[in-house]
């Protein structure tokens, strides 16, 4: 079969609008001169390659640290919402009267300056499934999740180079961060 005019016979010239390239690897390979995030970041020596791998380890640890910070921030916001106390309004029954009306509620002793005063119910506010929108809560969450996504995409691009050293560096960062920070996001399971 004759080749079309303008084609040099290679699979990558013109195929899929130039999407195929000689540099696109489909298997892991080992090279100390693989560019990371662009041609300006191309290691030229073994030392600069090792520095790039250390950067990727640090970036993976940062990714996990950001996720952990998000978990802790959300947990703190939920705890704050759950611990909001009711205010007793004048003319309304006291807590002890409400407890007497419904014996199934939890009871506790109120300790004040005068000692044990009365039997009261410990009240916490039941939270809804979806928390109300608050600028003080949702803006930091949005900024943090944007940073998490950005760092995650940078890690993905490093792995997509198919350089085995970059891939192992990302895995090493995940391992180190799970070892150091994993207990903070798994608190409910302990």
Buried (B, 14 or more C-beta within 10 A) or exposed (E): EEEEEEEEEEEBEBEEEEEBEEEEBEEBEEBBEBBBEEEEEBBEEEEBBBEBBEBBBBBBBBBBBBBBBBBBBBBEBEEEBEEEEEEEEEEEEEBBEBBBEEEEBEEEEBEEEEEEEEEBBEBEEEBEEEEEEEEEBEEBBEEBEEBBEEBBEBBEEBBEBBBBBBBBBBBBBBBBBBEEBEEBBEEEEE
